């Protein structure tokens, strides 16, 4: 598929309004060789295929909006001379209403600010609506007259009142885009059938599944920007070889979603299928790797055993002299987590979902044992079901309902080296469990992740609304993980000490005490589903978790057993106790040993309770 900048814009035409002497808006479709487009193309280095506006016989007044990232509105002397009116010009990416594909060369032409307002109706086509020019004569009761269209299709005129132009009509593109789903309006923000709390990778994936597969009215509310919290700071590893067959199924669903998103959006989502190498250099890690391959056999995940020379050929910087067994997984790779989150969001919007950012949810409203609304800082949103997918911020919202979630925000981090000829963009991902580390390529750089013995954990109640204001430790603490793993990692990467570490990226991951996600219905609260506690696997398992949530809301049985992921599996405990926060941090350190960490926490809790009873 050619890049987005090289694709032709004919199939992504816009519609704009021209205002004539009568003051009535008149729709015209953009065509090729538009002088405004030609002028803008020189500024933006757009493709050589311009667009042309059909020129009416009267003077017209145009407001162009064409905006790339960070571009500012400018005045066009050329357009002002040609039209005789001020024209504000900017550049913008346009999302196709049917496919969700984006074109970097889009013209949005609106009414100028001095034009008469349209009584609340948007001056540019909304998703699901398109301005249509009937073939019948204006004012006549022909087959395309507004009267017959209003009677047949239920559409409304562009400008209500006696001065309504009979030729300006709204035509529906597809019933699925403008429908009122199950009694809920698709255009109102104060109500929805399902409200998804959290605009990260999990929340957007859930919205896509519910809107596209289940045809539900979905509203996503995010307190910051979409994908701007933990999702944007993840390393984005896609590792199909997991300790359990259920985890392998989760990752397989995500890999399948990449192909679906690419087909529906018309452009790749950015997945780099470079493969994954897993190296076991101790009897313990060899046993663990053998168990992972057994789970892969049961789930149908493809892999093969390779020798040391083959591993070093695929990774020229690798020293595999101490390796016991090496597995090669060709379907593995990595993806930009921010771009994946945006792809989920765009696909959800194309399916009819609404996504609103900068709206903070204060509490979930329960009425007669059922979630009936969410209270935000901008008002109440009525709904029939709620999906709690707010990541590390899910705990406080659930605690208000008497539902403690067995997870804690734990710091995850990685380093990025400077450019080096030994690193290439097509090199595979390397998982090194004996060094508690991983690597992945980043162009001609290397991303290195190393887990320290004790990762910092945080009380979710004290987290700021914006992660940019959260301190991730001092300058010395940022190097602890790399210093602690220096010898073990240096055995695989002999040039470690000579590498120039130019970037340090840190974020929060919600780790549970047993190393499993939290996915399932909230006990005792109908209509509330929890999807959080990703344990550092949220990117790789996002589509699988979304399918489980869709099955729960639709009342269908799931492909995998949901019992190990129940929100209430931890029983009664204090999710903010320092001992529990430490056990969640140890779950990140141990990964596969996280179950024993939860068992140790239970032993410590019982011991503290007995000691307290003895003192009393």
LOBADO-533986 format. One record per residue (C-alpha): residue number from 1; residue in three letters; x negated, y, z. Coordinates in nm, 3 decimals. Layout:
BEGIN
  nr rest      px      py      pz
 NUM  ALA       X       Y       Z
...
***
This chain:
BEGIN
  nr rest      px      py      pz
   1  UNK   0.000   0.000   0.000
   2  UNK  -0.151   0.339  -0.092
   3  UNK  -0.214   0.585   0.189
   4  UNK   0.060   0.824   0.291
   5  UNK  -0.116   1.120   0.131
   6  UNK  -0.115   0.945  -0.209
   7  UNK   0.247   0.831  -0.220
   8  UNK   0.491   1.006  -0.449
   9  UNK   0.754   1.224  -0.280
  10  UNK   1.044   1.153  -0.517
  11  UNK   1.205   0.896  -0.286
  12  UNK   1.170   1.127   0.012
  13  UNK   1.359   1.429  -0.118
  14  UNK   1.486   1.698   0.114
  15  UNK   1.797   1.907   0.083
  16  UNK   1.796   2.279   0.154
  17  UNK   2.046   2.559   0.156
  18  UNK   2.042   2.871  -0.060
  19  UNK   2.255   3.167   0.036
  20  UNK   2.407   3.361  -0.251
  21  UNK   2.574   3.701  -0.270
  22  UNK   2.897   3.566  -0.127
  23  UNK   2.720   3.458   0.190
  24  UNK   2.817   3.096   0.143
  25  UNK   2.548   2.830   0.180
  26  UNK   2.490   2.628  -0.136
  27  UNK   2.305   2.296  -0.137
  28  UNK   2.038   2.218  -0.394
  29  UNK   1.806   1.921  -0.413
  30  UNK   1.432   1.974  -0.429
  31  UNK   1.277   1.870  -0.757
  32  UNK   0.929   1.890  -0.902
  33  UNK   0.715   2.195  -0.989
  34  UNK   0.846   2.427  -0.719
  35  UNK   0.644   2.748  -0.706
  36  UNK   0.674   2.751  -0.326
  37  UNK   0.551   2.395  -0.309
  38  UNK   0.264   2.477  -0.545
  39  UNK   0.162   2.764  -0.323
  40  UNK   0.178   2.549  -0.010
  41  UNK  -0.008   2.262  -0.173
  42  UNK  -0.314   2.482  -0.219
  43  UNK  -0.313   2.559   0.151
  44  UNK  -0.250   2.208   0.279
  45  UNK  -0.438   2.006   0.014
  46  UNK  -0.119   1.814  -0.054
  47  UNK  -0.086   1.556  -0.336
  48  UNK  -0.068   1.681  -0.690
  49  UNK   0.303   1.596  -0.729
  50  UNK   0.487   1.918  -0.638
  51  UNK   0.856   1.969  -0.580
  52  UNK   1.080   2.225  -0.754
  53  UNK   1.396   2.388  -0.634
  54  UNK   1.669   2.432  -0.889
  55  UNK   1.689   2.805  -0.942
  56  UNK   2.041   2.957  -0.911
  57  UNK   2.137   3.267  -1.106
  58  UNK   2.172   3.489  -0.803
  59  UNK   1.924   3.613  -0.546
  60  UNK   1.847   3.362  -0.278
  61  UNK   1.708   3.369   0.069
  62  UNK   1.488   3.080   0.179
  63  UNK   1.321   2.984   0.504
  64  UNK   1.063   2.712   0.449
  65  UNK   0.936   2.500   0.734
  66  UNK   0.658   2.260   0.642
  67  UNK   0.436   2.180   0.936
  68  UNK   0.140   1.946   0.991
  69  UNK  -0.005   1.884   1.337
  70  UNK  -0.101   2.212   1.499
  71  UNK  -0.016   2.430   1.199
  72  UNK   0.134   2.770   1.264
  73  UNK   0.409   2.944   1.072
  74  UNK   0.280   3.183   0.806
  75  UNK   0.433   3.432   0.568
  76  UNK   0.415   3.363   0.198
  77  UNK   0.360   3.676  -0.012
  78  UNK   0.430   3.476  -0.326
  79  UNK   0.763   3.343  -0.200
  80  UNK   0.860   3.686  -0.068
  81  UNK   0.793   3.849  -0.406
  82  UNK   0.986   3.580  -0.594
  83  UNK   1.290   3.573  -0.365
  84  UNK   1.293   3.930  -0.241
  85  UNK   1.337   3.812   0.118
  86  UNK   1.098   3.722   0.402
  87  UNK   1.002   3.358   0.406
  88  UNK   0.853   3.180   0.706
  89  UNK   0.639   2.890   0.590
  90  UNK   0.506   2.604   0.797
  91  UNK   0.414   2.243   0.730
  92  UNK   0.567   1.939   0.889
  93  UNK   0.588   1.561   0.857
  94  UNK   0.929   1.444   0.739
  95  UNK   1.075   1.109   0.844
  96  UNK   1.286   0.932   0.585
  97  UNK   1.638   0.868   0.711
  98  UNK   1.664   0.513   0.584
  99  UNK   1.313   0.368   0.609
 100  UNK   1.157   0.588   0.875
 101  UNK   0.857   0.646   0.647
 102  UNK   0.676   0.975   0.683
 103  UNK   0.548   1.197   0.406
 104  UNK   0.289   1.468   0.476
 105  UNK   0.434   1.686   0.196
 106  UNK   0.782   1.781   0.307
 107  UNK   0.970   2.103   0.257
 108  UNK   1.235   2.199   0.511
 109  UNK   1.425   2.504   0.386
 110  UNK   1.666   2.662   0.631
 111  UNK   1.876   2.976   0.648
 112  UNK   1.678   3.284   0.734
 113  UNK   1.720   3.408   1.093
 114  UNK   1.944   3.693   0.974
 115  UNK   2.194   3.455   0.816
 116  UNK   2.532   3.398   0.979
 117  UNK   2.513   3.109   1.232
 118  UNK   2.671   2.782   1.136
 119  UNK   2.886   2.750   1.450
 120  UNK   2.668   2.488   1.614
 121  UNK   2.615   2.275   1.302
 122  UNK   2.249   2.220   1.219
 123  UNK   2.127   2.413   0.915
 124  UNK   1.921   2.117   0.799
 125  UNK   2.032   1.756   0.748
 126  UNK   2.053   1.561   1.070
 127  UNK   1.976   1.187   1.084
 128  UNK   2.277   1.017   0.934
 129  UNK   2.413   1.321   0.750
 130  UNK   2.324   1.466   0.411
 131  UNK   2.453   1.773   0.229
 132  UNK   2.646   1.667  -0.077
 133  UNK   2.743   1.862  -0.385
 134  UNK   3.074   1.729  -0.525
 135  UNK   3.117   1.683  -0.896
 136  UNK   3.469   1.831  -0.893
 137  UNK   3.538   2.201  -0.931
 138  UNK   3.519   2.413  -0.623
 139  UNK   3.855   2.471  -0.457
 140  UNK   4.035   2.204  -0.663
 141  UNK   4.189   1.890  -0.520
 142  UNK   3.979   1.658  -0.729
 143  UNK   3.847   1.319  -0.627
 144  UNK   3.549   1.488  -0.455
 145  UNK   3.732   1.777  -0.295
 146  UNK   3.661   1.856   0.071
 147  UNK   4.024   1.796   0.159
 148  UNK   4.020   1.438   0.035
 149  UNK   3.678   1.383   0.191
 150  UNK   3.800   1.507   0.526
 151  UNK   4.108   1.284   0.506
 152  UNK   3.918   0.977   0.391
 153  UNK   3.581   0.999   0.562
 154  UNK   3.653   1.205   0.870
 155  UNK   3.372   1.450   0.794
 156  UNK   3.396   1.815   0.886
 157  UNK   3.323   2.128   0.682
 158  UNK   2.990   2.297   0.724
 159  UNK   3.131   2.628   0.843
 160  UNK   3.477   2.616   1.008
 161  UNK   3.731   2.892   0.943
 162  UNK   3.892   3.068   0.650
 163  UNK   3.556   3.140   0.485
 164  UNK   3.464   2.773   0.471
 165  UNK   3.294   2.701   0.136
 166  UNK   3.494   2.422  -0.021
 167  UNK   3.188   2.285  -0.199
 168  UNK   2.973   2.233   0.112
 169  UNK   3.058   1.894   0.255
 170  UNK   2.883   1.646   0.479
 171  UNK   2.853   1.293   0.352
 172  UNK   2.767   0.993   0.562
 173  UNK   2.459   0.798   0.461
 174  UNK   2.534   0.484   0.657
 175  UNK   2.791   0.393   0.921
 176  UNK   2.511   0.257   1.141
 177  UNK   2.342   0.597   1.152
 178  UNK   2.636   0.811   1.260
 179  UNK   2.864   0.566   1.431
 180  UNK   3.018   0.609   1.771
 181  UNK   2.886   0.291   1.927
 182  UNK   3.119   0.119   2.171
 183  UNK   3.294   0.443   2.256
 184  UNK   2.979   0.650   2.310
 185  UNK   2.887   0.943   2.089
 186  UNK   2.549   0.922   1.919
 187  UNK   2.499   1.299   1.940
 188  UNK   2.567   1.370   2.308
 189  UNK   2.290   1.368   2.565
 190  UNK   2.518   1.343   2.870
 191  UNK   2.633   0.991   2.788
 192  UNK   2.504   0.671   2.632
 193  UNK   2.582   0.305   2.647
 194  UNK   2.228   0.219   2.762
 195  UNK   1.976   0.457   2.917
 196  UNK   1.610   0.352   2.902
 197  UNK   1.397   0.524   3.166
 198  UNK   1.044   0.563   3.036
 199  UNK   0.909   0.655   2.694
 200  UNK   0.601   0.436   2.700
 201  UNK   0.528   0.137   2.480
 202  UNK   0.769  -0.089   2.674
 203  UNK   1.053   0.163   2.684
 204  UNK   1.027   0.247   2.314
 205  UNK   1.004  -0.121   2.220
 206  UNK   1.317  -0.193   2.426
 207  UNK   1.498   0.098   2.259
 208  UNK   1.405  -0.035   1.916
 209  UNK   1.532  -0.384   1.995
 210  UNK   1.859  -0.261   2.143
 211  UNK   1.932  -0.007   1.869
 212  UNK   1.816  -0.210   1.570
 213  UNK   1.906  -0.568   1.667
 214  UNK   2.191  -0.519   1.912
 215  UNK   2.343  -0.205   1.752
 216  UNK   2.378  -0.032   2.089
 217  UNK   2.396   0.337   2.170
 218  UNK   2.056   0.393   2.334
 219  UNK   1.909   0.702   2.498
 220  UNK   1.544   0.708   2.607
 221  UNK   1.445   0.968   2.867
 222  UNK   1.078   1.045   2.937
 223  UNK   0.948   1.290   3.193
 224  UNK   0.648   1.387   2.979
 225  UNK   0.566   1.324   2.613
 226  UNK   0.647   0.996   2.440
 227  UNK   0.354   0.759   2.490
 228  UNK   0.158   1.026   2.676
 229  UNK   0.096   0.845   3.006
 230  UNK  -0.054   0.497   3.052
 231  UNK   0.026   0.383   2.696
 232  UNK  -0.203   0.641   2.538
 233  UNK  -0.501   0.546   2.757
 234  UNK  -0.497   0.170   2.705
 235  UNK  -0.766  -0.012   2.509
 236  UNK  -0.502  -0.175   2.289
 237  UNK  -0.634  -0.534   2.286
 238  UNK  -0.410  -0.792   2.120
 239  UNK  -0.522  -1.128   2.257
 240  UNK  -0.300  -1.418   2.144
 241  UNK  -0.480  -1.673   2.367
 242  UNK  -0.329  -1.645   2.717
 243  UNK  -0.318  -1.867   3.026
 244  UNK   0.049  -1.963   2.975
 245  UNK   0.264  -2.056   2.679
 246  UNK   0.512  -1.783   2.778
 247  UNK   0.243  -1.514   2.752
 248  UNK   0.142  -1.654   2.414
 249  UNK   0.504  -1.622   2.303
 250  UNK   0.513  -1.259   2.418
 251  UNK   0.205  -1.176   2.210
 252  UNK   0.338  -1.369   1.909
 253  UNK   0.653  -1.155   1.915
 254  UNK   0.441  -0.840   1.917
 255  UNK   0.236  -0.960   1.621
 256  UNK   0.559  -1.030   1.433
 257  UNK   0.686  -0.684   1.525
 258  UNK   0.385  -0.525   1.355
 259  UNK   0.499  -0.668   1.022
 260  UNK   0.860  -0.560   1.083
 261  UNK   0.758  -0.206   1.174
 262  UNK   0.533  -0.181   0.870
 263  UNK   0.816  -0.289   0.643
 264  UNK   1.078  -0.061   0.799
 265  UNK   0.859   0.248   0.834
 266  UNK   0.686   0.210   0.500
 267  UNK   0.335   0.245   0.639
 268  UNK   0.100   0.031   0.854
 269  UNK   0.115   0.064   1.231
 270  UNK  -0.263   0.047   1.258
 271  UNK  -0.322  -0.309   1.377
 272  UNK  -0.682  -0.419   1.314
 273  UNK  -0.685  -0.798   1.284
 274  UNK  -1.057  -0.850   1.338
 275  UNK  -1.020  -1.169   1.545
 276  UNK  -1.111  -1.246   1.905
 277  UNK  -1.404  -1.441   2.049
 278  UNK  -1.371  -1.592   2.398
 279  UNK  -1.699  -1.701   2.557
 280  UNK  -1.717  -1.928   2.863
 281  UNK  -2.059  -1.934   3.032
 282  UNK  -1.978  -2.121   3.355
 283  UNK  -1.791  -2.440   3.450
 284  UNK  -1.510  -2.233   3.603
 285  UNK  -1.457  -2.020   3.296
 286  UNK  -1.488  -2.327   3.073
 287  UNK  -1.208  -2.496   3.267
 288  UNK  -0.997  -2.183   3.237
 289  UNK  -1.066  -2.158   2.863
 290  UNK  -0.970  -2.523   2.815
 291  UNK  -0.639  -2.458   2.994
 292  UNK  -0.577  -2.158   2.769
 293  UNK  -0.631  -2.365   2.457
 294  UNK  -0.390  -2.626   2.593
 295  UNK  -0.128  -2.352   2.630
 296  UNK  -0.210  -2.241   2.276
 297  UNK  -0.149  -2.594   2.148
 298  UNK   0.196  -2.600   2.307
 299  UNK   0.289  -2.256   2.172
 300  UNK   0.141  -2.301   1.825
 301  UNK  -0.130  -2.035   1.855
 302  UNK  -0.412  -2.099   1.607
 303  UNK  -0.771  -2.115   1.732
 304  UNK  -1.093  -2.304   1.667
 305  UNK  -1.413  -2.389   1.852
 306  UNK  -1.731  -2.233   1.717
 307  UNK  -2.097  -2.270   1.810
 308  UNK  -2.340  -2.008   1.937
 309  UNK  -2.491  -1.931   1.597
 310  UNK  -2.151  -1.862   1.446
 311  UNK  -2.061  -1.634   1.736
 312  UNK  -2.387  -1.441   1.700
 313  UNK  -2.331  -1.415   1.326
 314  UNK  -1.991  -1.254   1.382
 315  UNK  -2.132  -1.029   1.657
 316  UNK  -2.493  -0.935   1.571
 317  UNK  -2.549  -0.766   1.909
 318  UNK  -2.436  -1.075   2.104
 319  UNK  -2.665  -1.312   2.292
 320  UNK  -2.476  -1.641   2.338
 321  UNK  -2.763  -1.845   2.480
 322  UNK  -2.581  -1.912   2.807
 323  UNK  -2.243  -1.998   2.654
 324  UNK  -2.083  -2.333   2.735
 325  UNK  -1.786  -2.313   2.497
 326  UNK  -1.673  -2.048   2.251
 327  UNK  -1.324  -2.013   2.104
 328  UNK  -1.236  -1.813   1.793
 329  UNK  -0.882  -1.675   1.755
 330  UNK  -0.836  -1.531   1.404
 331  UNK  -0.503  -1.358   1.480
 332  UNK  -0.648  -1.138   1.756
 333  UNK  -0.751  -0.777   1.724
 334  UNK  -0.663  -0.434   1.857
 335  UNK  -0.436  -0.140   1.786
 336  UNK  -0.413   0.225   1.879
 337  UNK  -0.156   0.210   2.162
 338  UNK  -0.036   0.565   2.107
 339  UNK   0.035   0.501   1.739
 340  UNK   0.217   0.178   1.829
 341  UNK   0.435   0.362   2.079
 342  UNK   0.518   0.625   1.820
 343  UNK   0.599   0.352   1.566
 344  UNK   0.843   0.192   1.811
 345  UNK   0.998   0.533   1.875
 346  UNK   1.034   0.616   1.506
 347  UNK   1.191   0.279   1.431
 348  UNK   1.430   0.326   1.723
 349  UNK   1.531   0.669   1.596
 350  UNK   1.585   0.531   1.247
 351  UNK   1.818   0.272   1.401
 352  UNK   2.020   0.541   1.577
 353  UNK   1.855   0.566   1.918
 354  UNK   1.804   0.904   2.078
 355  UNK   1.474   0.985   2.247
 356  UNK   1.440   1.284   2.479
 357  UNK   1.116   1.394   2.642
 358  UNK   1.052   1.638   2.926
 359  UNK   1.349   1.502   3.122
 360  UNK   1.265   1.366   3.468
 361  UNK   1.494   1.101   3.617
 362  UNK   1.553   1.169   3.985
 363  UNK   1.763   0.865   4.074
 364  UNK   1.982   0.588   3.937
 365  UNK   2.347   0.633   4.029
 366  UNK   2.523   0.321   4.161
 367  UNK   2.901   0.299   4.183
 368  UNK   3.072  -0.010   4.320
 369  UNK   2.758  -0.219   4.277
 370  UNK   2.695  -0.117   3.916
 371  UNK   2.454   0.128   3.755
 372  UNK   2.682   0.390   3.603
 373  UNK   2.458   0.692   3.544
 374  UNK   2.114   0.843   3.590
 375  UNK   2.063   1.176   3.760
 376  UNK   1.797   1.391   3.592
 377  UNK   1.656   1.736   3.650
 378  UNK   1.880   1.851   3.363
 379  UNK   2.204   1.688   3.472
 380  UNK   2.374   1.351   3.492
 381  UNK   2.384   1.101   3.205
 382  UNK   2.673   0.856   3.217
 383  UNK   2.604   0.504   3.093
 384  UNK   2.703   0.140   3.121
 385  UNK   2.354  -0.005   3.165
 386  UNK   2.008   0.116   3.268
 387  UNK   1.667  -0.026   3.175
 388  UNK   1.394   0.076   3.418
 389  UNK   1.070   0.082   3.216
 390  UNK   0.884   0.372   3.375
 391  UNK   0.560   0.183   3.439
 392  UNK   0.380   0.292   3.755
 393  UNK   0.663   0.537   3.828
 394  UNK   0.925   0.259   3.842
 395  UNK   0.856   0.171   4.205
 396  UNK   0.993   0.485   4.373
 397  UNK   1.313   0.478   4.165
 398  UNK   1.372   0.113   4.255
 399  UNK   1.290   0.171   4.623
 400  UNK   1.574   0.425   4.642
 401  UNK   1.810   0.135   4.567
 402  UNK   1.656  -0.096   4.826
 403  UNK   1.469  -0.296   4.561
 404  UNK   1.094  -0.312   4.634
 405  UNK   0.890  -0.395   4.325
 406  UNK   0.581  -0.605   4.391
 407  UNK   0.339  -0.389   4.198
 408  UNK   0.105  -0.095   4.243
 409  UNK  -0.066   0.156   4.012
 410  UNK  -0.425   0.041   3.962
 411  UNK  -0.695   0.225   3.771
 412  UNK  -0.809   0.072   3.443
 413  UNK  -1.097   0.217   3.246
 414  UNK  -1.346   0.166   2.966
 415  UNK  -1.647   0.335   2.812
 416  UNK  -1.722   0.424   2.450
 417  UNK  -2.078   0.425   2.325
 418  UNK  -2.236   0.659   2.076
 419  UNK  -2.281   0.563   1.710
 420  UNK  -2.509   0.266   1.658
 421  UNK  -2.594   0.071   1.339
 422  UNK  -2.551  -0.257   1.529
 423  UNK  -2.179  -0.190   1.571
 424  UNK  -1.935  -0.217   1.281
 425  UNK  -1.561  -0.156   1.251
 426  UNK  -1.490  -0.512   1.132
 427  UNK  -1.656  -0.689   1.426
 428  UNK  -1.425  -0.901   1.642
 429  UNK  -1.309  -0.839   1.997
 430  UNK  -1.519  -1.019   2.259
 431  UNK  -1.380  -1.145   2.590
 432  UNK  -1.648  -1.223   2.850
 433  UNK  -1.476  -1.357   3.164
 434  UNK  -1.803  -1.440   3.342
 435  UNK  -1.897  -1.073   3.320
 436  UNK  -1.538  -0.955   3.387
 437  UNK  -1.577  -0.750   3.070
 438  UNK  -1.458  -0.712   2.713
 439  UNK  -1.572  -0.527   2.404
 440  UNK  -1.402  -0.411   2.088
 441  UNK  -1.521  -0.205   1.790
 442  UNK  -1.444   0.161   1.743
 443  UNK  -1.578   0.248   1.397
 444  UNK  -1.957   0.241   1.445
 445  UNK  -1.922   0.254   1.822
 446  UNK  -1.843  -0.004   2.089
 447  UNK  -1.570   0.006   2.352
 448  UNK  -1.680  -0.165   2.675
 449  UNK  -1.442  -0.249   2.955
 450  UNK  -1.576  -0.380   3.287
 451  UNK  -1.367  -0.456   3.595
 452  UNK  -1.526  -0.364   3.926
 453  UNK  -1.494  -0.579   4.238
 454  UNK  -1.239  -0.342   4.392
 455  UNK  -1.035  -0.130   4.155
 456  UNK  -0.880   0.186   4.302
 457  UNK  -0.507   0.156   4.368
 458  UNK  -0.258   0.433   4.439
 459  UNK   0.066   0.493   4.624
 460  UNK   0.326   0.540   4.351
 461  UNK   0.514   0.792   4.565
 462  UNK   0.220   1.032   4.551
 463  UNK   0.158   1.014   4.175
 464  UNK   0.185   1.348   3.992
 465  UNK   0.428   1.388   3.707
 466  UNK   0.142   1.448   3.464
 467  UNK  -0.148   1.204   3.454
 468  UNK  -0.378   1.484   3.342
 469  UNK  -0.374   1.620   3.697
 470  UNK  -0.453   1.282   3.858
 471  UNK  -0.809   1.240   3.983
 472  UNK  -0.961   0.913   3.861
 473  UNK  -1.255   0.921   4.101
 474  UNK  -1.581   1.108   4.127
 475  UNK  -1.855   1.100   3.866
 476  UNK  -2.044   0.836   4.065
 477  UNK  -1.736   0.618   4.112
 478  UNK  -1.672   0.611   3.739
 479  UNK  -1.992   0.416   3.685
 480  UNK  -1.931   0.157   3.958
 481  UNK  -1.773  -0.100   3.728
 482  UNK  -2.053  -0.083   3.475
 483  UNK  -2.322  -0.088   3.743
 484  UNK  -2.167  -0.386   3.922
 485  UNK  -2.144  -0.586   3.598
 486  UNK  -2.479  -0.472   3.461
 487  UNK  -2.664  -0.801   3.503
 488  UNK  -2.375  -1.026   3.396
 489  UNK  -2.287  -0.809   3.098
 490  UNK  -2.652  -0.761   3.007
 491  UNK  -2.685  -1.136   2.956
 492  UNK  -2.445  -1.105   2.660
 493  UNK  -2.544  -0.752   2.553
 494  UNK  -2.923  -0.722   2.595
 495  UNK  -2.925  -0.362   2.469
 496  UNK  -2.684  -0.245   2.738
 497  UNK  -2.934  -0.021   2.919
 498  UNK  -3.036   0.149   2.594
 499  UNK  -2.682   0.237   2.488
 500  UNK  -2.559   0.593   2.511
 501  UNK  -2.223   0.606   2.692
 502  UNK  -2.054   0.919   2.563
 503  UNK  -1.690   0.872   2.674
 504  UNK  -1.514   0.741   2.984
 505  UNK  -1.138   0.675   2.954
 506  UNK  -0.928   0.590   3.259
 507  UNK  -0.558   0.536   3.314
 508  UNK  -0.309   0.360   3.538
 509  UNK  -0.175   0.010   3.488
 510  UNK   0.102  -0.135   3.703
 511  UNK  -0.041  -0.460   3.845
 512  UNK   0.169  -0.707   4.037
 513  UNK   0.028  -0.918   4.318
 514  UNK   0.071  -1.242   4.122
 515  UNK  -0.045  -1.114   3.782
 516  UNK   0.292  -1.155   3.606
 517  UNK   0.517  -0.890   3.460
 518  UNK   0.843  -0.787   3.625
 519  UNK   1.126  -0.848   3.380
 520  UNK   1.481  -0.930   3.477
 521  UNK   1.809  -0.808   3.625
 522  UNK   1.802  -0.621   3.953
 523  UNK   1.952  -0.840   4.227
 524  UNK   2.284  -0.712   4.356
 525  UNK   2.306  -0.427   4.102
 526  UNK   2.500  -0.498   3.785
 527  UNK   2.386  -0.322   3.472
 528  UNK   2.030  -0.254   3.591
 529  UNK   1.741  -0.434   3.417
 530  UNK   1.377  -0.393   3.517
 531  UNK   1.092  -0.414   3.264
 532  UNK   0.765  -0.304   3.421
 533  UNK   0.449  -0.436   3.592
 534  UNK   0.263  -0.501   3.267
 535  UNK  -0.063  -0.605   3.443
 536  UNK  -0.274  -0.462   3.164
 537  UNK  -0.084  -0.660   2.898
 538  UNK   0.185  -0.408   2.808
 539  UNK   0.057  -0.334   2.459
 540  UNK   0.012  -0.699   2.362
 541  UNK   0.341  -0.820   2.513
 542  UNK   0.563  -0.518   2.438
 543  UNK   0.787  -0.672   2.172
 544  UNK   0.825  -0.996   2.367
 545  UNK   0.934  -0.811   2.679
 546  UNK   1.177  -0.606   2.469
 547  UNK   1.335  -0.924   2.333
 548  UNK   1.381  -1.062   2.684
 549  UNK   1.555  -0.739   2.788
 550  UNK   1.777  -0.751   2.479
 551  UNK   1.873  -1.110   2.559
 552  UNK   1.958  -1.014   2.917
 553  UNK   2.181  -0.724   2.813
 554  UNK   2.349  -0.929   2.541
 555  UNK   2.404  -1.222   2.779
 556  UNK   2.204  -1.469   2.568
 557  UNK   1.965  -1.735   2.694
 558  UNK   1.600  -1.649   2.638
 559  UNK   1.337  -1.851   2.456
 560  UNK   1.107  -1.848   2.760
 561  UNK   1.185  -1.916   3.123
 562  UNK   1.264  -1.586   3.295
 563  UNK   1.232  -1.724   3.647
 564  UNK   0.859  -1.642   3.698
 565  UNK   0.925  -1.276   3.612
 566  UNK   1.220  -1.205   3.844
 567  UNK   1.200  -0.866   4.020
 568  UNK   1.294  -1.017   4.358
 569  UNK   1.042  -1.303   4.357
 570  UNK   0.824  -1.138   4.623
 571  UNK   1.092  -1.140   4.890
 572  UNK   1.101  -0.875   5.162
 573  UNK   0.784  -0.668   5.195
 574  UNK   0.650  -0.314   5.202
 575  UNK   0.529  -0.223   4.851
 576  UNK   0.335   0.076   4.986
 577  UNK   0.144  -0.102   5.262
 578  UNK  -0.234  -0.062   5.218
 579  UNK  -0.287  -0.439   5.233
 580  UNK  -0.039  -0.498   4.952
 581  UNK  -0.194  -0.222   4.740
 582  UNK  -0.531  -0.389   4.786
 583  UNK  -0.396  -0.726   4.675
 584  UNK  -0.256  -0.568   4.358
 585  UNK  -0.599  -0.419   4.292
 586  UNK  -0.757  -0.762   4.343
 587  UNK  -0.511  -0.903   4.091
 588  UNK  -0.674  -0.686   3.826
 589  UNK  -1.020  -0.795   3.934
 590  UNK  -0.939  -1.165   3.936
 591  UNK  -0.680  -1.178   3.655
 592  UNK  -0.635  -1.556   3.652
 593  UNK  -0.693  -1.569   4.030
 594  UNK  -0.413  -1.328   4.101
 595  UNK  -0.178  -1.598   4.234
 596  UNK  -0.420  -1.685   4.512
 597  UNK  -0.442  -1.313   4.591
 598  UNK  -0.065  -1.302   4.648
 599  UNK  -0.084  -1.612   4.864
 600  UNK  -0.361  -1.451   5.067
 601  UNK  -0.144  -1.143   5.114
 602  UNK   0.139  -1.360   5.248
 603  UNK  -0.103  -1.525   5.493
 604  UNK  -0.232  -1.188   5.611
 605  UNK   0.123  -1.056   5.649
 606  UNK   0.227  -1.352   5.864
 607  UNK  -0.088  -1.316   6.074
 608  UNK  -0.017  -0.946   6.138
 609  UNK   0.343  -1.023   6.231
 610  UNK   0.237  -1.292   6.480
 611  UNK  -0.025  -1.065   6.634
 612  UNK   0.237  -0.791   6.675
 613  UNK   0.477  -1.031   6.847
 614  UNK   0.201  -1.148   7.083
 615  UNK   0.117  -0.792   7.186
 616  UNK   0.482  -0.717   7.256
***
